[in-house]
Amino acid sequence: MFATVAALVFALGFALAIGVIAWMFTHYSEKIVAALLVEPMPQTVRVYHVSITRRRATPANATRPSPMRTALAA
């Protein structure tokens, strides 16, 4: 008895799913065809130009802390 009820519930659920799919297709077939036929709008490729500039220290501009000052700071 349980197997019969389970089979009936399964068959009814399957039939309901098929019915919903068929109903959706009949009511929205124009929109489905239009969506399949439309060509997407061309998008421009985004190009990012990033330039990283960093000033380098030259030996004339580089100042070295005096050993006495660092020793006193520690």
Backbone as JSON Lines, residues from 0, in Angstrom:
{"i":0,"aa":"M","n":[0.83,-1.19,0.0],"ca":[0.0,0.0,0.0],"c":[0.87,1.26,0.0]}
{"i":1,"aa":"F","n":[1.94,1.23,0.83],"ca":[2.84,2.39,0.87],"c":[3.5,2.61,-0.48]}
{"i":2,"aa":"A","n":[3.91,1.52,-1.12],"ca":[4.56,1.64,-2.43],"c":[3.61,2.22,-3.47]}
{"i":3,"aa":"T","n":[2.35,1.87,-3.4],"ca":[1.37,2.4,-4.35],"c":[1.18,3.9,-4.15]}
{"i":4,"aa":"V","n":[1.07,4.32,-2.89],"ca":[0.9,5.74,-2.59],"c":[2.15,6.52,-3.0]}
{"i":5,"aa":"A","n":[3.33,5.95,-2.71],"ca":[4.58,6.62,-3.08],"c":[4.69,6.75,-4.6]}
{"i":6,"aa":"A","n":[4.33,5.71,-5.33],"ca":[4.38,5.77,-6.79],"c":[3.38,6.78,-7.32]}
{"i":7,"aa":"L","n":[2.21,6.86,-6.71],"ca":[1.21,7.82,-7.14],"c":[1.68,9.26,-6.89]}
{"i":8,"aa":"V","n":[2.26,9.5,-5.72],"ca":[2.78,10.84,-5.41],"c":[3.9,11.21,-6.37]}
{"i":9,"aa":"F","n":[4.78,10.26,-6.65],"ca":[5.88,10.51,-7.57],"c":[5.35,10.82,-8.97]}
{"i":10,"aa":"A","n":[4.4,10.04,-9.44],"ca":[3.84,10.24,-10.78],"c":[3.11,11.57,-10.87]}
{"i":11,"aa":"L","n":[2.36,11.93,-9.84],"ca":[1.66,13.21,-9.85],"c":[2.64,14.39,-9.81]}
{"i":12,"aa":"G","n":[3.68,14.26,-9.03],"ca":[4.7,15.31,-8.99],"c":[5.4,15.48,-10.32]}
{"i":13,"aa":"F","n":[5.71,14.36,-10.95],"ca":[6.35,14.4,-12.26],"c":[5.41,15.01,-13.3]}
{"i":14,"aa":"A","n":[4.15,14.64,-13.26],"ca":[3.17,15.2,-14.2],"c":[2.98,16.69,-13.97]}
{"i":15,"aa":"L","n":[2.99,17.11,-12.71],"ca":[2.86,18.53,-12.41],"c":[4.06,19.31,-12.95]}
{"i":16,"aa":"A","n":[5.25,18.76,-12.79],"ca":[6.45,19.43,-13.3],"c":[6.4,19.55,-14.81]}
{"i":17,"aa":"I","n":[6.01,18.49,-15.5],"ca":[5.9,18.54,-16.96],"c":[4.82,19.55,-17.37]}
{"i":18,"aa":"G","n":[3.73,19.6,-16.64],"ca":[2.67,20.55,-16.95],"c":[3.12,21.99,-16.78]}
{"i":19,"aa":"V","n":[3.87,22.26,-15.71],"ca":[4.37,23.62,-15.48],"c":[5.33,24.02,-16.59]}
{"i":20,"aa":"I","n":[6.21,23.11,-16.99],"ca":[7.16,23.41,-18.06],"c":[6.41,23.7,-19.36]}
{"i":21,"aa":"A","n":[5.42,22.9,-19.68],"ca":[4.64,23.1,-20.91],"c":[3.87,24.41,-20.85]}
{"i":22,"aa":"W","n":[3.28,24.73,-19.7],"ca":[2.54,25.98,-19.55],"c":[3.45,27.19,-19.7]}
{"i":23,"aa":"M","n":[4.63,27.13,-19.08],"ca":[5.58,28.23,-19.19],"c":[6.03,28.41,-20.64]}
{"i":24,"aa":"F","n":[6.27,27.3,-21.33],"ca":[6.72,27.4,-22.71],"c":[5.64,28.0,-23.61]}
{"i":25,"aa":"T","n":[4.39,27.62,-23.4],"ca":[3.32,28.15,-24.25],"c":[3.07,29.64,-23.99]}
{"i":26,"aa":"H","n":[3.2,30.07,-22.75],"ca":[2.92,31.46,-22.43],"c":[4.11,32.39,-22.68]}
{"i":27,"aa":"Y","n":[5.31,31.86,-22.66],"ca":[6.49,32.71,-22.8],"c":[7.33,32.35,-24.02]}
{"i":28,"aa":"S","n":[6.75,31.67,-25.0],"ca":[7.54,31.24,-26.16],"c":[8.04,32.43,-26.97]}
{"i":29,"aa":"E","n":[7.24,33.5,-27.08],"ca":[7.69,34.67,-27.82],"c":[8.91,35.31,-27.16]}
{"i":30,"aa":"K","n":[8.88,35.4,-25.85],"ca":[10.01,35.99,-25.13],"c":[11.24,35.09,-25.19]}
{"i":31,"aa":"I","n":[11.04,33.8,-25.18],"ca":[12.16,32.86,-25.27],"c":[12.84,33.0,-26.62]}
{"i":32,"aa":"V","n":[12.04,33.06,-27.69],"ca":[12.6,33.2,-29.04],"c":[13.29,34.55,-29.18]}
{"i":33,"aa":"A","n":[12.7,35.61,-28.66],"ca":[13.31,36.94,-28.75],"c":[14.63,36.98,-27.99]}
{"i":34,"aa":"A","n":[14.68,36.33,-26.84],"ca":[15.93,36.33,-26.07],"c":[17.01,35.52,-26.77]}
{"i":35,"aa":"L","n":[16.62,34.48,-27.49],"ca":[17.61,33.68,-28.2],"c":[18.1,34.36,-29.47]}
{"i":36,"aa":"L","n":[17.29,35.22,-30.07],"ca":[17.67,35.86,-31.32],"c":[18.38,37.19,-31.14]}
{"i":37,"aa":"V","n":[18.28,37.8,-29.98],"ca":[18.88,39.12,-29.78],"c":[20.4,38.99,-29.75]}
{"i":38,"aa":"E","n":[21.06,39.99,-30.36],"ca":[22.51,40.02,-30.34],"c":[22.95,40.94,-29.21]}
{"i":39,"aa":"P","n":[23.91,40.52,-28.44],"ca":[24.34,41.37,-27.32],"c":[25.03,42.64,-27.81]}
{"i":40,"aa":"M","n":[24.89,43.68,-27.03],"ca":[25.53,44.95,-27.38],"c":[27.04,44.8,-27.22]}
{"i":41,"aa":"P","n":[27.8,45.28,-28.19],"ca":[29.26,45.16,-28.05],"c":[29.76,46.07,-26.93]}
{"i":42,"aa":"Q","n":[30.64,45.54,-26.15],"ca":[31.2,46.3,-25.05],"c":[32.64,46.66,-25.38]}
{"i":43,"aa":"T","n":[33.0,47.87,-25.04],"ca":[34.38,48.28,-25.27],"c":[35.26,47.65,-24.2]}
{"i":44,"aa":"V","n":[36.41,47.26,-24.62],"ca":[37.34,46.63,-23.69],"c":[37.96,47.71,-22.83]}
{"i":45,"aa":"R","n":[37.89,47.52,-21.54],"ca":[38.46,48.49,-20.62],"c":[39.95,48.23,-20.48]}
{"i":46,"aa":"V","n":[40.73,49.26,-20.73],"ca":[42.18,49.14,-20.62],"c":[42.62,50.16,-19.58]}
{"i":47,"aa":"Y","n":[43.29,49.68,-18.6],"ca":[43.79,50.54,-17.55],"c":[45.29,50.73,-17.75]}
{"i":48,"aa":"H","n":[45.7,51.98,-17.85],"ca":[47.12,52.3,-17.95],"c":[47.58,52.81,-16.6]}
{"i":49,"aa":"V","n":[48.37,52.03,-15.94],"ca":[48.87,52.39,-14.62],"c":[50.36,52.58,-14.73]}
{"i":50,"aa":"S","n":[50.81,53.76,-14.38],"ca":[52.25,53.99,-14.38],"c":[52.68,54.28,-12.95]}
{"i":51,"aa":"I","n":[53.63,53.53,-12.5],"ca":[54.12,53.68,-11.14],"c":[55.47,54.37,-11.22]}
{"i":52,"aa":"T","n":[55.55,55.53,-10.65],"ca":[56.81,56.27,-10.63],"c":[57.21,56.48,-9.18]}
{"i":53,"aa":"R","n":[58.45,56.24,-8.93],"ca":[58.97,56.42,-7.58],"c":[60.34,57.05,-7.7]}
{"i":54,"aa":"R","n":[60.54,58.09,-6.97],"ca":[61.83,58.75,-7.0],"c":[62.85,57.89,-6.27]}
{"i":55,"aa":"R","n":[63.96,57.74,-6.91],"ca":[65.05,56.99,-6.31],"c":[66.0,57.96,-5.61]}
{"i":56,"aa":"A","n":[66.5,57.53,-4.49],"ca":[67.45,58.35,-3.75],"c":[68.82,58.23,-4.41]}
{"i":57,"aa":"T","n":[69.41,59.37,-4.62],"ca":[70.77,59.37,-5.18],"c":[71.76,59.46,-4.03]}
{"i":58,"aa":"P","n":[72.96,59.01,-4.23],"ca":[73.93,59.06,-3.13],"c":[74.18,60.46,-2.6]}
{"i":59,"aa":"A","n":[74.05,61.5,-3.43],"ca":[74.26,62.87,-2.96],"c":[73.1,63.3,-2.05]}
{"i":60,"aa":"N","n":[71.89,62.83,-2.33],"ca":[70.73,63.23,-1.53],"c":[70.53,62.35,-0.3]}
{"i":61,"aa":"A","n":[71.08,61.17,-0.33],"ca":[70.88,60.25,0.78],"c":[71.71,60.71,1.97]}
{"i":62,"aa":"T","n":[71.07,60.86,3.09],"ca":[71.79,61.27,4.3],"c":[71.89,60.08,5.21]}
{"i":63,"aa":"R","n":[73.04,59.86,5.73],"ca":[73.24,58.76,6.66],"c":[73.25,59.33,8.07]}
{"i":64,"aa":"P","n":[72.52,58.71,8.95],"ca":[72.56,59.19,10.34],"c":[73.93,58.9,10.95]}
{"i":65,"aa":"S","n":[74.35,59.82,11.76],"ca":[75.67,59.64,12.36],"c":[75.63,58.5,13.36]}
{"i":66,"aa":"P","n":[76.68,57.73,13.46],"ca":[76.7,56.6,14.4],"c":[76.51,57.04,15.85]}
{"i":67,"aa":"M","n":[76.99,58.22,16.17],"ca":[76.86,58.7,17.54],"c":[75.4,58.98,17.88]}
{"i":68,"aa":"R","n":[74.66,59.58,16.93],"ca":[73.26,59.91,17.19],"c":[72.42,58.65,17.34]}
{"i":69,"aa":"T","n":[72.67,57.61,16.52],"ca":[71.93,56.36,16.65],"c":[72.31,55.64,17.93]}
{"i":70,"aa":"A","n":[73.53,55.73,18.33],"ca":[73.94,55.06,19.57],"c":[73.28,55.74,20.77]}
{"i":71,"aa":"L","n":[73.16,57.07,20.71],"ca":[72.54,57.78,21.83],"c":[71.03,57.57,21.85]}
{"i":72,"aa":"A","n":[70.41,57.4,20.67],"ca":[68.97,57.19,20.61],"c":[68.59,55.81,21.13]}
{"i":73,"aa":"A","n":[69.48,54.87,21.01],"ca":[69.18,53.52,21.47],"c":[69.35,53.5,22.94]}
